[in-house]
Amino acid sequence: MGSLRTRKMTQKYKDYREQGGLDHGCPLCEAEPLKKYTYWKITDNKFPFDRIAQRHEMLLPLRHTNELGLTEEEKSELLAIKHSDDIQGSYQFMIEATEKQKSIPGHFHIHLLVAKDFDDK
């Protein structure tokens, strides 16, 4: 199966994991917000899908939880954010990995992308 990351970015992420990057707390919890809501934040992705995206950020709850652990308030705000001008006016795609592909399954997150402009020649 292919990757949405280039080989170089895939190796960078692999090195991060092998050096214990996920062993000392959740990096998503610690990520600085680019934008903050009541229950959610948008953060930069340190390991973007650089094969396809010119910009790659993530939408995630402020607290550490998987999708099944979201409260009704968090779900309601998520729906509002997904349909807001912040998202609809700034990104082209929202991507969520399947459970098998999630590298941090304990902290729910949605990838927000602006695609690279590929020449169809």
Short mmCIF file of the C-alpha atoms (twelve columns), coordinates in Angstrom:
data_MODEL
# 
_entry.id   MODEL 
# 
loop_
_atom_site.group_PDB 
_atom_site.id 
_atom_site.type_symbol 
_atom_site.label_atom_id 
_atom_site.label_alt_id 
_atom_site.label_comp_id 
_atom_site.label_asym_id 
_atom_site.label_seq_id 
_atom_site.Cartn_x 
_atom_site.Cartn_y 
_atom_site.Cartn_z 
_atom_site.pdbx_PDB_model_num 
ATOM 1   C CA . MET A 1   0.000   0.000  0.000   1 
ATOM 2   C CA . GLY A 2   1.248   3.451  -0.839  1 
ATOM 3   C CA . SER A 3   1.868   6.321  1.508   1 
ATOM 4   C CA . LEU A 4   0.610   9.876  1.494   1 
ATOM 5   C CA . ARG A 5   4.056   10.887 2.720   1 
ATOM 6   C CA . THR A 6   7.206   10.989 0.611   1 
ATOM 7   C CA . ARG A 7   9.940   8.497  1.476   1 
ATOM 8   C CA . LYS A 8   11.888  11.279 3.177   1 
ATOM 9   C CA . MET A 9   8.938   12.305 5.391   1 
ATOM 10  C CA . THR A 10  8.079   8.663  6.099   1 
ATOM 11  C CA . GLN A 11  11.657  8.088  7.269   1 
ATOM 12  C CA . LYS A 12  11.560  11.251 9.399   1 
ATOM 13  C CA . TYR A 13  8.392   9.995  11.119  1 
ATOM 14  C CA . LYS A 14  9.829   6.487  11.517  1 
ATOM 15  C CA . ASP A 15  12.992  7.943  13.107  1 
ATOM 16  C CA . TYR A 16  10.852  10.067 15.467  1 
ATOM 17  C CA . ARG A 17  8.937   6.990  16.616  1 
ATOM 18  C CA . GLU A 18  12.070  4.832  16.965  1 
ATOM 19  C CA . GLN A 19  13.719  7.553  19.067  1 
ATOM 20  C CA . GLY A 20  10.799  7.427  21.508  1 
ATOM 21  C CA . GLY A 21  8.752   10.343 20.200  1 
ATOM 22  C CA . LEU A 22  5.525   8.635  21.276  1 
ATOM 23  C CA . ASP A 23  6.870   7.257  24.552  1 
ATOM 24  C CA . HIS A 24  6.579   10.352 26.744  1 
ATOM 25  C CA . GLY A 25  3.020   11.559 26.518  1 
ATOM 26  C CA . CYS A 26  0.858   12.428 23.581  1 
ATOM 27  C CA . PRO A 27  2.419   14.790 21.034  1 
ATOM 28  C CA . LEU A 28  -1.056  15.871 19.923  1 
ATOM 29  C CA . CYS A 29  -1.922  17.001 23.446  1 
ATOM 30  C CA . GLU A 30  1.258   19.054 23.503  1 
ATOM 31  C CA . ALA A 31  0.866   20.572 20.008  1 
ATOM 32  C CA . GLU A 32  0.481   24.337 19.968  1 
ATOM 33  C CA . PRO A 33  -2.829  25.486 18.517  1 
ATOM 34  C CA . LEU A 34  -2.981  27.550 15.355  1 
ATOM 35  C CA . LYS A 35  -6.630  28.151 16.242  1 
ATOM 36  C CA . LYS A 36  -8.451  27.201 19.423  1 
ATOM 37  C CA . TYR A 37  -12.136 26.567 20.032  1 
ATOM 38  C CA . THR A 38  -13.966 25.639 23.223  1 
ATOM 39  C CA . TYR A 39  -13.292 21.889 22.894  1 
ATOM 40  C CA . TRP A 40  -11.076 21.649 19.776  1 
ATOM 41  C CA . LYS A 41  -7.919  23.046 18.242  1 
ATOM 42  C CA . ILE A 42  -6.265  23.157 14.857  1 
ATOM 43  C CA . THR A 43  -2.547  22.355 14.884  1 
ATOM 44  C CA . ASP A 44  0.219   22.059 12.353  1 
ATOM 45  C CA . ASN A 45  1.222   18.527 11.362  1 
ATOM 46  C CA . LYS A 46  4.953   17.960 11.974  1 
ATOM 47  C CA . PHE A 47  4.857   14.946 9.631   1 
ATOM 48  C CA . PRO A 48  2.570   16.061 6.802   1 
ATOM 49  C CA . PHE A 49  1.219   14.088 3.882   1 
ATOM 50  C CA . ASP A 50  3.748   15.920 1.738   1 
ATOM 51  C CA . ARG A 51  3.236   13.685 -1.297  1 
ATOM 52  C CA . ILE A 52  -0.226  15.195 -1.838  1 
ATOM 53  C CA . ALA A 53  -0.568  18.264 0.377   1 
ATOM 54  C CA . GLN A 54  0.912   21.716 0.151   1 
ATOM 55  C CA . ARG A 55  -0.618  22.458 3.562   1 
ATOM 56  C CA . HIS A 56  -1.487  19.892 6.238   1 
ATOM 57  C CA . GLU A 57  -2.976  20.696 9.605   1 
ATOM 58  C CA . MET A 58  -5.081  18.700 12.046  1 
ATOM 59  C CA . LEU A 59  -8.312  19.241 13.940  1 
ATOM 60  C CA . LEU A 60  -8.314  17.522 17.330  1 
ATOM 61  C CA . PRO A 61  -10.037 17.704 20.692  1 
ATOM 62  C CA . LEU A 62  -8.241  19.639 23.409  1 
ATOM 63  C CA . ARG A 63  -8.437  16.663 25.724  1 
ATOM 64  C CA . HIS A 64  -6.910  13.264 25.053  1 
ATOM 65  C CA . THR A 65  -9.700  10.971 23.876  1 
ATOM 66  C CA . ASN A 66  -10.562 8.658  21.028  1 
ATOM 67  C CA . GLU A 67  -13.629 9.231  18.886  1 
ATOM 68  C CA . LEU A 68  -15.867 7.001  21.003  1 
ATOM 69  C CA . GLY A 69  -14.967 9.037  24.086  1 
ATOM 70  C CA . LEU A 70  -16.150 12.371 22.680  1 
ATOM 71  C CA . THR A 71  -18.829 14.093 24.742  1 
ATOM 72  C CA . GLU A 72  -22.042 15.379 23.190  1 
ATOM 73  C CA . GLU A 73  -20.682 18.930 23.535  1 
ATOM 74  C CA . GLU A 74  -17.482 17.971 21.707  1 
ATOM 75  C CA . LYS A 75  -19.450 16.231 18.946  1 
ATOM 76  C CA . SER A 76  -21.730 19.223 18.531  1 
ATOM 77  C CA . GLU A 77  -18.821 21.645 18.284  1 
ATOM 78  C CA . LEU A 78  -17.003 19.310 15.864  1 
ATOM 79  C CA . LEU A 79  -19.973 19.358 13.528  1 
ATOM 80  C CA . ALA A 80  -20.146 23.148 13.705  1 
ATOM 81  C CA . ILE A 81  -16.397 23.507 13.055  1 
ATOM 82  C CA . LYS A 82  -16.478 21.092 10.097  1 
ATOM 83  C CA . HIS A 83  -19.131 23.254 8.437   1 
ATOM 84  C CA . SER A 84  -17.630 26.599 9.426   1 
ATOM 85  C CA . ASP A 85  -15.910 29.113 7.176   1 
ATOM 86  C CA . ASP A 86  -12.676 28.270 9.056   1 
ATOM 87  C CA . ILE A 87  -12.695 24.802 7.496   1 
ATOM 88  C CA . GLN A 88  -14.767 25.213 4.360   1 
ATOM 89  C CA . GLY A 89  -12.902 28.356 3.328   1 
ATOM 90  C CA . SER A 90  -9.391  27.167 4.195   1 
ATOM 91  C CA . TYR A 91  -9.094  23.473 3.266   1 
ATOM 92  C CA . GLN A 92  -10.033 21.196 0.401   1 
ATOM 93  C CA . PHE A 93  -10.081 17.861 2.215   1 
ATOM 94  C CA . MET A 94  -10.713 16.343 5.625   1 
ATOM 95  C CA . ILE A 95  -9.158  12.896 6.016   1 
ATOM 96  C CA . GLU A 96  -9.502  10.435 8.863   1 
ATOM 97  C CA . ALA A 97  -7.386  7.295  8.871   1 
ATOM 98  C CA . THR A 98  -8.890  3.885  9.526   1 
ATOM 99  C CA . GLU A 99  -8.058  2.255  12.855  1 
ATOM 100 C CA . LYS A 100 -5.353  0.144  11.204  1 
ATOM 101 C CA . GLN A 101 -3.579  3.265  9.892   1 
ATOM 102 C CA . LYS A 102 -3.875  5.509  12.959  1 
ATOM 103 C CA . SER A 103 -0.463  6.164  14.445  1 
ATOM 104 C CA . ILE A 104 -1.968  7.832  17.531  1 
ATOM 105 C CA . PRO A 105 -5.299  6.030  17.990  1 
ATOM 106 C CA . GLY A 106 -5.783  7.334  21.518  1 
ATOM 107 C CA . HIS A 107 -6.185  10.954 20.407  1 
ATOM 108 C CA . PHE A 108 -8.873  11.460 17.790  1 
ATOM 109 C CA . HIS A 109 -7.864  13.759 14.943  1 
ATOM 110 C CA . ILE A 110 -8.905  14.727 11.456  1 
ATOM 111 C CA . HIS A 111 -6.351  15.737 8.838   1 
ATOM 112 C CA . LEU A 112 -7.046  19.042 7.092   1 
ATOM 113 C CA . LEU A 113 -5.426  19.390 3.680   1 
ATOM 114 C CA . VAL A 114 -4.839  21.772 0.839   1 
ATOM 115 C CA . ALA A 115 -3.756  19.666 -2.123  1 
ATOM 116 C CA . LYS A 116 -0.690  20.253 -4.194  1 
ATOM 117 C CA . ASP A 117 -1.362  21.534 -7.681  1 
ATOM 118 C CA . PHE A 118 -0.331  18.719 -10.020 1 
ATOM 119 C CA . ASP A 119 0.179   19.296 -13.708 1 
ATOM 120 C CA . ASP A 120 -1.934  16.819 -15.679 1 
ATOM 121 C CA . LYS A 121 0.428   16.735 -18.682 1 
# 
